[in-house]
Amino acid sequence: MSESYIRLVESSCRSCMRCVRACPTKAMTYIHLQPVIQEDTCILCGQCYRVCPHEAKSIRSDFAQVRKWLADGEQVVLSAAPSFVSVWPRFEALSRILKGRGFAAVEETAHGAYRVSQAYEALIEQHQMPNIITTCCPAVNTLIEKEYPDLVPLMAPVVSPLIAHGRDLRQRYPGAKVVFLSPCIAKYKEIRDPRFADAVDACISMQELYDWLGTTLEEEEEADWQDFAGSIARLYPTPGGVLSTLADNSTYKYIHIEGNQRIRKLLNALREGHLNGYFIETTFCEGSCMGGPLLSHFEHNEWLGQSIIRENVDLKRPAQARPADALTQAAWQPHPAYHPHYSEEEIQAELIREGKISPAQFHDCGACGYETCREKAIAVLAGQADPHICLPMALERAESISSVIMENTPNGFIVLNRDGTVRDMNPAARKMLQLQGIDPTGFPLEAVLPSEKLQTAVQEARTAGKTTHVREHYEQYGRLIEHAIFYLPDQDMTVLILMDVTSQEAREQTLKKMREDTLEVTQQVIDEQMRSVQEIASLLGETTARSKVALTRLKNAMKEEEQDEQ
């Protein structure tokens, strides 16, 4: 497993699948609903980073290390990719500010690019290769080595401008740390390729440098660009820039190709032998390096940059042939990516497991990131894709579930058009409104639910944008209906949910009557009990009085007897 240069921020990922669809080698995928980069097939073109709208990708950063070198007093030299001009239109001002921040030297990578163009001119003069593919773009180089290893012999045996300039700086500044200012993610890996490990120590992005410098450059006075013998190589980051540095020749035809799809078409044409005698400039990014992924999230002006470059080059001084030497020589090697092979039976079995049974279920929509359902099935078998990610199938399942609910729910649903006419009505609503066997489409709402209160509520829902509730009794249907009304602004439709509460209301009335009857009976019982208590109390009072009289008489008689005896 190679080193990770693009890191995934899973907490920011929204599973929008843009990165999967954009990835040219399908190294970017989702497994168990989590984003994964297959490092062995990734060519670091940066398309996944470019298209991500959620900042769910981050790039390896060497900037902290570079700042530490500066803080420690190390000798640090910077090679600035020519595309810097779309951010900082004045190189001398940029150089002066960076030197003030501790850099020992700041040079344009165009110096190395010119050496590369000289090596290309020598190859053209030698005319020993049937076709020549430029090797300035590390993403294209990796694509060929991994996916088109049979075309490696057509790759110019020349390093990229970054490596050529890095080696040159290394020779002129022994012991210094060499840093590259990059618009490209693939350069981070290129400098760590064992074949080129002697050239550059670190890469930093233009966004990192811009954030560090702030607005300092904007305060600088305008400074002229210094001319040098190979200044025409400043054109390298522009479309067709490499070819612009070369002299006309009668041995090779020049063509320039940008973008994944067109590059693959070209490579397939070369593989099939359809082309011969072509010198081909290839850049993976549309717009060449001016459209590099590390500039895609940055407020810059690539067209202004192109204009500035063309104002500061001499198109009449193309590169002069100079055979590749220790600074510019490269040896490319096939490194074919492993792609497992599966039998037709295995592929068909996987398609069936994913629900692809009939031709109508093969959508080939590309939403999952794969051009065809068959390619997706092969990726699933290889453990490089999630079988459950299929947008059309998910929509079909959702629509199926939605249809079942709408067809079987006891509540009625009515969808109204903008003009208040019926657009759709489910079976429960038709039964509720005695419209079985009738197509109510186009009926005005008042024709099926005549209620001024309901009409007012519908208008309120449309204007206020909130759900409203109305209860109305319809004598013609013998029903009491509770309405919930809400508006869908995106579709400009109003939805009514009808809940028949007639039986519920009847039950509530019955219960109310039962409660009232029970209270009446209870009151009667209480009243009777109170009368009984009063009668008993009256009788008890009379009996008590008689007993008291009798006891008093008895007491007096006993006293009289005692007196007589005395």
C-alpha positions as a printed Julia matrix, in Angstrom:
566×3 Matrix{Float64}:
   0.0     0.0     0.0
   1.46    3.35   -1.06
   1.62    6.45    1.09
  -1.62    8.41    1.4
  -1.45   11.83   -0.24
  -5.2    12.49   -0.32
  -6.83   12.03    3.06
 -10.55   11.54    3.6
 -12.46   13.63    6.14
 -15.28   11.17    6.75
 -17.15   13.48    9.14
 -17.6    15.99    6.29
 -18.6    13.43    3.65
 -22.25   13.58    2.51
 -22.1    10.48    0.26
 -22.9    12.57   -2.82
 -20.75   10.2    -4.94
 -19.23   13.04   -6.98
 -15.7    11.87   -6.26
 -16.51    8.29   -7.32
 -17.98    9.47  -10.61
 -14.99   11.77  -11.24
 -12.27    9.21  -10.45
 -10.75    8.04  -13.77
  -9.32    4.78  -12.39
 -12.12    3.97   -9.91
  -9.61    4.14   -7.07
 -12.15    6.31   -5.23
 -15.1     4.24   -4.05
 -17.52    3.57   -1.21
 -17.46    0.35    0.79
 -19.99   -0.18    3.59
 -21.15    3.4     2.94
 -17.7     4.78    3.8
 -15.36    6.52    1.32
 -12.21    4.58    0.49
  -9.25    5.31   -1.81
  -7.61    2.27   -3.38
  -4.04    3.56   -3.21
  -2.62    0.95   -5.62
  -4.81    2.19   -8.5
  -4.86    5.91   -7.63
  -2.87    8.13  -10.02
  -3.27   11.26   -7.81
  -4.89   13.26  -10.58
  -6.83   15.13   -7.87
 -10.22   14.92   -9.56
 -11.86   13.67   -6.34
 -10.44   16.68   -4.49
 -11.46   19.07   -7.25
 -15.15   18.05   -7.4
 -15.81   17.59   -3.66
 -18.25   20.32   -2.53
 -18.06   19.41    1.17
 -14.32   19.77    1.91
 -14.21   16.06    2.67
 -10.74   15.65    1.14
  -7.5    17.05    2.52
  -4.04   17.0     0.97
  -0.78   15.91    2.52
   1.06   19.01    3.71
   4.8    19.56    3.93
   4.37   23.22    4.84
   4.96   22.79    8.58
   8.26   21.07    7.83
   9.3    23.85    5.44
   8.53   26.51    8.05
  10.55   24.55   10.6
  13.53   24.48    8.25
  13.23   28.25    7.87
  12.88   28.75   11.63
  15.94   26.55   12.24
  18.03   28.64    9.85
  18.32   25.94    7.19
  19.18   27.01    3.66
  15.91   26.62    1.74
  15.45   27.27   -1.99
  12.12   27.4    -3.78
  11.17   26.32   -7.29
   7.92   28.06   -8.3
   5.76   26.28  -10.88
   4.95   28.66  -13.77
   1.24   28.54  -12.89
   1.99   30.72   -9.85
   1.28   33.66  -12.13
  -2.48   33.11  -11.81
  -2.11   33.95   -8.09
   0.91   36.29   -8.01
   1.28   38.17  -11.3
   4.71   39.6   -10.42
   7.48   37.1    -9.88
  10.11   39.56   -8.67
   7.75   40.79   -5.94
   7.02   37.2    -4.88
  10.72   36.38   -4.82
  11.57   39.44   -2.73
   8.88   38.72   -0.14
   9.86   35.05    0.17
  13.5    35.92    0.64
  12.38   38.28    3.37
  10.69   35.3     5.02
  13.93   33.32    5.02
  14.21   31.58    1.64
  17.78   31.62    0.34
  16.73   31.63   -3.31
  13.5    31.64   -5.35
  13.5    30.59   -9.01
  10.97   29.77  -11.69
  10.56   26.09  -12.53
  10.59   27.33  -16.12
  14.39   27.01  -15.97
  13.97   23.25  -15.63
  11.18   23.24  -18.21
  13.49   24.74  -20.78
  16.01   21.92  -20.22
  13.17   19.45  -20.74
  12.18   21.13  -24.02
  15.8    20.91  -25.17
  15.75   17.17  -24.48
  12.48   16.86  -26.43
  14.06   18.7   -29.37
  16.93   16.2   -29.33
  14.48   13.28  -29.41
  12.68   14.85  -32.36
  15.95   15.29  -34.25
  16.99   11.7   -33.51
  13.64   10.43  -34.85
  14.09    6.98  -33.32
  10.7     6.68  -31.63
   7.51    6.0   -33.68
   5.53    8.34  -31.41
   6.64   10.46  -28.46
   4.47   11.14  -25.41
   5.6    14.02  -23.2
   6.32   13.15  -19.57
   5.74   16.45  -17.78
   2.47   15.37  -16.14
   3.02   12.79  -13.36
  -0.66   11.78  -13.37
  -0.45   10.81  -17.06
   2.89    9.07  -16.46
   1.39    6.97  -13.67
  -1.72    6.22  -15.75
   0.43    4.84  -18.58
   2.67    2.81  -16.27
  -0.35    1.31  -14.46
  -3.06    1.02  -17.1
  -1.16    1.09  -20.44
   2.16   -0.59  -19.62
   2.59   -1.64  -23.25
   2.86    2.04  -24.21
   5.72    2.82  -21.81
   8.26    2.65  -24.69
   6.48    5.67  -26.23
   7.1     7.81  -23.14
   9.89   10.33  -23.66
  12.85    9.24  -21.48
  12.88   12.7   -19.93
  12.01   13.89  -16.42
   9.43   16.55  -15.62
  10.47   20.22  -15.29
  10.14   19.88  -11.5
  12.76   17.12  -11.3
  15.08   18.79  -13.81
  15.01   22.07  -11.91
  15.26   20.34   -8.54
  18.39   18.51   -9.6
  19.83   21.74  -10.97
  19.15   23.58   -7.71
  20.66   20.69   -5.76
  23.88   21.07   -7.72
  24.03   24.85   -7.33
  23.0    24.89   -3.66
  24.71   21.89   -2.05
  23.14   20.95    1.27
  20.11   23.17    0.77
  16.51   22.05    1.16
  14.73   22.21   -2.19
  11.0    23.04   -2.07
   8.49   23.04   -4.93
   5.5    25.41   -5.11
   2.88   23.15   -6.68
  -0.55   23.37   -8.36
  -0.61   19.56   -8.54
  -1.21   16.75   -6.04
   0.67   14.16   -8.11
   3.89   16.16   -7.64
   3.83   15.26   -3.93
   4.28   11.62   -4.89
   6.67   12.32   -7.77
   9.3    13.85   -5.49
   9.19   10.69   -3.35
   9.55    8.33   -6.3
  12.86    6.48   -5.72
  13.86    7.31   -9.3
  13.73   11.05   -8.52
  14.42   11.14   -4.78
  17.61   13.16   -5.38
  15.76   16.23   -6.65
  13.24   17.83   -4.27
  12.69   17.63   -0.5
   9.15   18.99   -0.1
   6.08   20.34   -1.87
   3.86   23.17   -0.72
   0.6    24.31   -2.29
  -0.1    27.79   -3.56
  -3.03   28.06   -1.17
  -0.73   27.36    1.8
   1.77   29.95    0.65
  -0.96   32.52   -0.04
  -2.43   32.05    3.44
   1.02   32.46    4.95
   1.88   35.61    3.02
  -1.58   37.15    3.33
  -2.02   40.39    1.36
   1.64   41.37    1.47
   2.15   41.07   -2.28
  -0.74   43.35   -3.08
   1.1    46.17   -1.31
   4.23   45.7    -3.38
   5.1    48.0    -6.21
   4.83   46.49   -9.66
   8.05   44.8   -10.7
   9.2    43.7   -14.14
   9.88   40.11  -15.04
  13.5    39.26  -15.67
  14.17   37.67  -19.03
  16.4    34.61  -19.44
  17.41   32.41  -22.35
  14.7    29.83  -21.73
  11.9    32.16  -20.73
   9.69   30.69  -23.43
   9.29   27.7   -21.1
   7.04   29.87  -18.93
   4.33   28.72  -21.37
   4.42   25.16  -19.94
   1.32   25.47  -17.7
  -0.84   26.83  -20.54
  -2.74   24.58  -22.99
  -0.27   23.45  -25.63
   2.52   25.21  -23.76
   5.13   22.47  -24.27
   4.57   22.46  -28.03
   4.88   26.25  -28.07
   8.49   25.94  -26.93
   9.47   23.63  -29.8
  10.6    24.54  -33.3
   8.67   23.38  -36.34
   9.83   20.07  -37.75
   9.07   17.7   -40.61
   9.42   14.43  -38.69
   6.62   14.55  -36.13
   3.14   16.03  -36.13
   2.32   17.98  -32.97
  -0.9    17.39  -31.02
  -2.01   18.42  -27.56
  -4.5    16.37  -25.51
  -6.15   17.33  -22.18
  -8.48   15.49  -19.84
  -9.0    11.87  -18.84
 -11.44   10.81  -21.56
  -9.48   12.3   -24.45
  -6.18   10.98  -23.12
  -7.63    7.48  -22.88
  -8.96    7.73  -26.44
  -5.5     8.76  -27.58
  -3.78    5.94  -25.68
  -6.25    3.42  -27.08
  -5.57    4.71  -30.59
  -1.82    4.33  -29.99
  -2.37    0.84  -28.6
  -4.31   -0.14  -31.7
  -1.65    1.28  -34.02
  -3.79    4.03  -35.53
  -1.17    6.76  -35.04
   2.41    7.04  -36.23
   4.82    9.95  -36.29
   3.2    12.07  -33.57
   4.72   14.15  -30.81
   1.97   14.3   -28.2
   1.69   16.78  -25.34
  -0.54   15.31  -22.63
  -1.88   17.04  -19.53
  -4.44   15.36  -17.32
  -6.07   18.6   -16.14
  -8.26   20.57  -18.49
  -6.62   23.94  -18.92
  -3.25   22.25  -18.38
  -1.46   23.12  -15.12
  -3.36   26.4   -14.87
  -6.32   24.15  -14.04
  -4.43   22.1   -11.47
  -6.46   20.62   -8.59
  -4.64   22.68   -5.95
  -5.8    25.81   -7.75
  -9.41   24.63   -8.18
 -10.56   25.73   -4.7
  -8.6    28.96   -4.91
  -9.75   32.37   -6.1
  -7.37   32.92   -9.0
  -7.5    34.01  -12.6
  -5.96   31.53  -14.99
  -6.79   33.58  -18.09
  -5.14   36.69  -16.69
  -2.18   34.47  -15.84
  -1.95   33.18  -19.4
  -1.97   36.74  -20.71
   0.81   37.78  -18.33
   2.93   34.78  -19.34
   2.57   35.54  -23.05
   3.57   39.13  -22.4
   6.83   37.93  -20.81
   8.11   35.34  -23.29
   9.8    35.54  -26.64
   7.97   33.17  -28.97
  10.72   33.64  -31.55
  13.28   31.85  -29.36
  12.22   28.16  -29.25
  14.32   25.59  -27.43
  17.53   24.36  -29.02
  18.22   20.64  -29.07
  20.27   19.28  -26.18
  20.36   15.54  -25.51
  19.13   14.38  -22.12
  21.82   14.3   -19.46
  22.01   13.54  -15.74
  19.58   16.37  -14.99
  16.9    15.34  -17.46
  17.21   11.59  -18.07
  14.41    9.28  -16.93
  13.75    5.56  -17.22
  10.05    4.66  -17.19
   8.92    1.19  -16.19
   5.61   -0.66  -16.44
   3.84   -1.05  -13.09
   0.58   -2.66  -14.17
  -2.22   -2.38  -11.64
  -3.74   -5.67  -10.59
  -7.22   -6.24  -11.99
  -8.68   -9.64  -11.04
 -10.49  -11.64  -13.68
 -13.95  -13.09  -13.09
 -15.89  -15.62  -15.12
 -19.1   -14.69  -16.88
 -21.0   -16.91  -14.43
 -19.59  -14.99  -11.46
 -20.45  -11.65  -13.02
 -24.0   -12.73  -13.88
 -24.5   -14.12  -10.38
 -23.44  -10.79   -8.86
 -25.77   -8.88  -11.19
 -28.64  -11.09  -10.07
 -27.75  -10.49   -6.41
 -27.97   -6.77   -7.1
 -31.43   -7.17   -8.65
 -30.27   -6.83  -12.26
 -32.41   -9.62  -13.64
 -33.99   -8.19  -16.8
 -32.58   -5.79  -19.43
 -34.92   -3.07  -18.12
 -33.01   -3.14  -14.82
 -29.64   -2.38  -16.44
 -29.72    1.4   -16.18
 -26.03    2.08  -16.93
 -26.61    5.58  -15.54
 -23.16    6.03  -14.02
 -24.56    7.46  -10.77
 -22.64    4.86   -8.74
 -19.39    5.93  -10.39
 -19.21    3.11  -12.93
 -20.19    3.51  -16.56
 -22.18    0.28  -16.68
 -23.91   -2.05  -14.23
 -21.56   -4.78  -15.43
 -18.47   -2.75  -14.49
 -20.04   -2.1   -11.08
 -20.64   -5.84  -10.57
 -16.99   -6.6   -11.37
 -15.88   -3.91   -8.89
 -18.14   -5.44   -6.23
 -16.61   -8.87   -6.83
 -13.17   -7.29   -6.41
 -14.23   -5.73   -3.11
 -13.87   -2.25   -4.57
 -17.51   -1.11   -4.57
 -20.61   -1.33   -2.38
 -23.35   -3.47   -3.97
 -26.07   -1.48   -2.22
 -25.23    1.83   -3.88
 -27.53    2.03   -6.9
 -29.57    5.2    -7.3
 -32.2     3.92   -9.8
 -32.83    0.79   -7.72
 -33.11    2.89   -4.55
 -35.58    5.2    -6.27
 -37.6     2.26   -7.52
 -37.71    0.77   -4.03
 -38.71    4.12   -2.56
 -41.4     4.62   -5.2
 -42.64    1.08   -4.64
 -42.89    1.59   -0.87
 -44.49    4.98   -1.42
 -47.05    3.49   -3.81
 -47.93    0.7    -1.38
 -48.46    3.22    1.4
 -50.52    5.56   -0.77
 -52.65    2.71   -2.09
 -53.35    1.15    1.31
 -53.42    3.97    3.83
 -56.88    4.63    5.34
 -56.28    8.35    5.02
 -57.19   10.13    1.83
 -54.62   12.06   -0.21
 -55.47   14.73   -2.76
 -52.82   16.58   -4.75
 -53.83   19.91   -6.26
 -52.33   21.72   -9.21
 -51.41   25.37   -9.05
 -54.9    26.35  -10.25
 -56.57   24.33   -7.49
 -57.69   21.44   -9.68
 -57.19   17.82   -8.69
 -53.95   16.33   -9.95
 -54.11   12.99   -8.14
 -56.27   11.24   -5.57
 -55.58    7.97   -3.81
 -58.16    5.15   -3.43
 -59.01    6.05    0.19
 -59.94    9.6    -0.83
 -62.05    8.35   -3.75
 -63.95    5.98   -1.46
 -64.4     8.69    1.16
 -65.82   11.09   -1.45
 -67.86    8.44   -3.29
 -65.75    8.73   -6.46
 -64.98    5.04   -7.07
 -64.86    4.35  -10.77
 -64.5     8.06  -11.59
 -61.32    9.81  -12.65
 -61.33   13.06  -10.66
 -58.28   14.5   -12.44
 -58.96   18.1   -13.38
 -61.92   18.51  -11.02
 -61.89   21.8    -9.09
 -61.46   21.27   -5.37
 -64.82   22.87   -4.53
 -66.54   20.28   -6.72
 -65.42   17.42   -4.49
 -65.03   19.24   -1.17
 -67.44   22.19   -1.12
 -66.27   24.21    1.85
 -65.39   27.9     1.99
 -63.4    27.26    5.16
 -61.31   24.67    3.3
 -60.72   26.99    0.32
 -59.44   29.68    2.68
 -57.13   27.2     4.43
 -55.69   26.06    1.08
 -54.85   29.65    0.15
 -53.25   30.23    3.55
 -51.1    27.11    3.16
 -49.85   28.32   -0.24
 -49.05   31.85    0.91
 -47.83   31.2     4.46
 -45.92   28.03    3.58
 -47.01   26.16    6.7
 -49.34   23.27    7.43
 -52.92   24.23    8.29
 -55.74   22.12    9.75
 -59.49   22.3     9.09
 -62.39   20.17   10.36
 -65.54   20.19    8.22
 -68.77   18.18    8.07
 -70.04   17.24    4.6
 -73.73   16.36    4.61
 -73.63   14.91    1.08
 -71.08   12.34    2.21
 -72.36   11.97    5.75
 -68.8    12.42    6.98
 -66.89   14.65    9.33
 -63.42   15.13    7.83
 -60.24   16.5     9.39
 -58.0    18.14    6.72
 -54.23   18.7     6.92
 -53.04   21.01    4.14
 -49.45   21.77    3.13
 -47.76   23.33    0.09
 -44.8    21.96   -1.89
 -43.1    25.05   -3.41
 -40.56   23.1    -5.51
 -43.38   21.31   -7.35
 -45.9    24.14   -6.93
 -48.46   21.63   -5.65
 -50.77   21.55   -2.63
 -51.39   18.32   -0.74
 -54.49   17.58    1.32
 -54.6    14.72    3.79
 -58.18   13.67    4.6
 -58.86   11.89    7.89
 -62.42   10.59    8.33
 -63.31   11.3    11.95
 -67.05   10.6    11.6
 -67.04    7.39   13.61
 -64.62    8.93   16.09
 -66.99   11.87   16.55
 -69.95    9.47   16.96
 -68.07    7.53   19.59
 -67.22   10.74   21.39
 -70.92   11.8    21.34
 -71.98    8.37   22.66
 -69.42    8.55   25.42
 -70.56   12.07   26.27
 -74.22   10.9    26.5
 -73.15    7.96   28.65
 -71.28   10.3    30.97
 -74.26   12.64   31.23
 -76.71    9.75   31.95
 -74.36    8.32   34.54
 -74.06   11.67   36.29
 -77.89   12.02   36.36
 -78.44    8.54   37.86
 -75.68    9.13   40.37
 -77.29   12.38   41.45
 -80.65   10.64   41.95
 -79.07    7.95   44.09
 -77.31   10.53   46.2
 -80.52   12.5    46.66
 -82.43    9.39   47.78
 -79.66    8.44   50.18
 -79.73   11.92   51.7
 -83.51   11.65   52.28
 -83.06    8.25   53.92
 -80.39    9.62   56.19
 -82.59   12.52   57.19
 -85.56   10.19   57.99
 -83.32    7.92   60.03
 -81.92   10.88   61.87
 -85.44   12.11   62.67
 -86.5     8.72   64.07
 -83.31    8.45   66.06
 -83.99   11.89   67.51
 -87.55   11.02   68.71
 -86.38    7.72   70.25
 -83.57    9.44   72.04
 -85.93   12.05   73.49
 -88.33    9.42   74.81
 -85.46    7.5    76.33
 -84.27   10.63   78.07
 -87.73   11.34   79.54
 -88.05    7.77   80.79
 -84.59    7.81   82.34
 -85.33   11.14   84.05
 -88.55    9.81   85.52
 -86.8     6.69   86.74
 -84.08    8.75   88.36
 -86.58   10.97   90.19
 -88.57    7.97   91.42
 -85.45    6.42   92.87
 -84.61    9.64   94.73
 -88.14    9.84   96.22
 -87.88    6.25   97.49
 -84.6     7.02   99.24
 -86.13   10.04  100.98
 -89.15    8.04  102.26
 -86.88    5.41  103.73
 -85.01    8.0   105.69
